[in-house]
Amino acid sequence: MNNEVLETILKNAITEDLGDGDHSSLSCIPADAEDKAQLLIKQNGILAGLEIAKEVFNLIDPTLKFEQFQFDGNNVNPGDRAFIISGKTRSILQAERLVLNIMQRMSGIATTTHEYVKKIVGTKAKILDTRKTTPGFRYLEKQAVKIGGGENHRMGLYDMIMLKDNHVDFAGGIKQAIKKANEYLQQVNKNIKIEIEVRSINELNEVLETGGIHRIMLDNFSPEQTKEAVQLINNRYETESSGGITLKNIRAYAEAGVDYISVGALTHQIKSLDMSLKAI
């Protein structure tokens, strides 16, 4: 976990929520009041964001005391207690919503990811996330995917070249896009992987004739087409299935022999896990 990136995200979130002060608490809670609150789980799932919650409390008030009963990655049930936070009442109230927002969303993502991971147990395939994330919250959402048992695809536009359909079309075709990508990496002296998306077996054959890439994304292929494509690629490049992947069909894609399966739904079609922070 990159502590510098994390601190920037959390400070921005605190500033967004706190503004010039928590006037609700300032108006009715004495400055010297101290209390305790506990985070209670209200739904079955995979817990995520507990370590982030610690950082939120610490940034708002380093004197708060955090007593932990669960860990990120734990399978939790309704009624489970994740932690107790104690100290200045105003500080607890200032952190409450941000902690819940983070933990509920991260736990929802981890829970969803875990459901997909369970479906492909016994195959070589690995579950990947995508860039379909909440602006400003990507780092935490991708952490949640890892907690749920998945792996991260590229973090952004900067750590992998990914030649998607629009890149190929705008560049004038598959061969031109791959050629230009490799020339660019030489010019800027960068060593990052190149992945290219193909939409048909014909496009796949063109990529195989051209070479110069590291991974081939099979976009919206059926499981049967995926199996054919994997046989054609024959371990020369990494393979990834994407598009139209659901819990119902993911096993078929994994059994077709791909290395990776990317699922946008991990981060953009999830339901937050229900939990609450209540005074003791």
N, C-alpha and C positions, 0 to 999 in steps of 0.2 A: 504494500500500500504506500503510495506516494504522499507523505505527510504534508508536503508543501501544497500540492494540488488540493488535498482534502481540506486543509485549513482555509484556503481561498474560497472553496465552494461553501463551506459552513459560515464563514464570516459574511459572505454575500447574502446567504439565506437569513442570517440573524439580522443584518441591516435592513433587509427587505421587510421583515416582520416587525422589528422593534421600532424602527424610525427614531423619533425623538423621545420615545419612552412608552412603557406599558401603562397607559393611564388608567386602565381598569384596576390593575393591582396597586398602583401608586395612590389611587383615590380611597381605597378601603382596607389595605393591608399595612399595618405598622412596619416601619423600616427594620425594627429589631425582631420581628416575629420569625419563629422557626417552626418547621413542620416536617412531616414525612409523607411521601406518596409512593404507590407501588404500581408497576405496570402489569396488568392482567391480560392474559390471552383469552380471546373469546371465540376462536375458530381453529380447527385443525390445520396444521401446515408446517412449513419449515421456517424457523426463525432466522432473520437476517437484520443487520443494522445495529446490533447491540454495541459493538465497538464504536460505531459512529455516534451513537447516543451518548456514550461516555465523553466523547470529544465535544459534543454540543454543550453538555452540562459544564464541562471544564472551561470552555471558552466564555460562557456566560458568567460563571462564578466558580473559580478554582477551590473555594472552601466547601462546596457541596460534597457530600459523602455518598458514594455509589456502592451498594451492596448487591452483588450479582448472584443469580440463582440458575440462569440458563446461559448457553453459549450459541454463537452463530453456527447455523447448520443443524441445530437440535430439532428433532420432530416434537412439536408442542401441541397441546390439547386445551380445550376450554377450561378455564380455572387455573391454569399454570401461572405462576408468578415469575416474571423475567428478572426484575430487579426492584430494589427499594432505593429511593433517592431521599436524602435528608439534608436539612440546612435551611437557609433563608427562604421563607415562603415566596417572596417576590421573585427570587431567582428560579425557583421550581416552576412557577406559573409562566415566567418568560420563556422557559425552554419547552414547556409542555407540548404545544402544537407542533413545533418543529421536530421534536423527537418522535412524536406520533406519525407525522407525515412521512418522515424518513423510514422508520421501522415498518410501518404498515405497507408502504410501497415496496421496499426492498424485500420484505417477507413474502409479499404477493408474487414478486418476480422469482424468488428462490423456490417458492412452492410450485409455481407453474413449470419452471425449469426442471425440477425434480420429477414431475409427472412425465415429461418428455424423456428424460434420462432413463427412467424405469422401463419405458417401452422398448428400448433398444439394448438392454442388458444381454450380453452374450455375443454381440456383434462387435466389429472393430470400429464402427462409426462413433464419432463424437459430436455432441450438440454444440452449435455455435450461436451466438447472438448476432445482431446486425447493428447498423447505425440508426435504426428506427427507435430513437430514445428521446427522452424529454430534454429540451435544450437547457444546458447548465447543470443537468443532473446525470449525465451519461456515465461519469466515473463511478458513481454510487450504484447505478443500475447494472453496470457491467460487473461490479464487485458482487452484487446479489446473484447474478447468473453463475458466477464461480462458486458461491456458497451453496447454490442449488445443485451443483454437480456438472454444470456445463463449462464451456471454454469461451474465451473472448475471441471474436474475429478482430479485424483491425480496430484500433481505438478511434481513428478519425481518417481524414483524407491524406494524412502525412506519413503513415507508417506502412503503407502498402499501395502499390499501383493496382487498381481494380478496373479493368477495361470492361465496362458494362455495355449494353446494347447501344445507348446513345453515344458513348465514346467511339465505338466501332463505326456507327453510321456517320458521325460527324468527321471522323478521321479518313473515311473513304474505303473502309473495309477492314477485315481481320488482319491481313498481312501488313497493311499500312499502319494500323494501330500498334501492333506488336513491334514492328520495326522502329517506329517513332518513340515508343516507350523505352526500348533498349538504348537507342541513341541518346535520349534525354538523360538516362541514368549515368551514362558515360560522361556526358557533358558536365553534369553537376556533381559527379563523383559520389553518387549515393548507392548504397547496397541494400535495397529493399526488394521484397518479392513482387512478382507480377502475376496477377490472376486475371483470367479472361472468362467472360460469360459467353456461352454458346446456346443457341435457341433450337438447334436441330442437329441431326447426325451429319448433314452436309457441312455445317459450320464447324462441327467437331473435326471432321476430316481435314478441313482447311487449316485448323489450328495445329493438328498433328503434322501436317506437311511443313508448316512454318517453323514450329518450335519456338525457343526463346522465352518460355514462360515457366512458372512453377506450379500453378494450380489451375484446374479447369472447373468452372462452375456450370453445372447442367441445369439450366433454367426452365422450369415447368415441364420437365421430362416426366413421363409416366414411369412407374417402377420397372416395367418391361423395357422401355427405351433406356432407362438408367443402367440396367444390367448389360444391355448391348454396348452402351458407351464405355462402361468400365472395362469390358473385355477388349474393346478397341484400344483404349488407352494403355492397358496392360502394364500398369504400375510405372509408366514412364513419368507421370506427373501426379500430383495430389488431385483428388477428386472431391467435389462438393455438390450436394443436391440443394436446390433452393426453389421456392415458389410452390404454393399449394400444399405445403406440408402441414398435416394435422396429426392429432393424437391417434386418429383412426388409421392413417396410412403410413405413419413414420416407420413402423417396423418393416414394411415392404421395401422402403427405400434403403434402410440400413442393411437388409438382407441382400440387396442388389450389389453390395460390395463397396459403396463409397466410403471415403475416409471421414468426411464431414457432412453434417446436415445443418444448414443455417435456418433459423426459425425467427422471423420478425415478431411473431406473437409473444415471444418471451418478454418483451419490453413494451410493446405498444397495444397489447390486447389483454392485459392482466387485470385481475381484481385484487385490490389491496386486502391484506389479511386484517381481520377485525381485532382490535385490542384497545385498551383504555388505560389512562393514567389517572388513578384515583387517590384522593387523600386518605390517609390512614387515621 
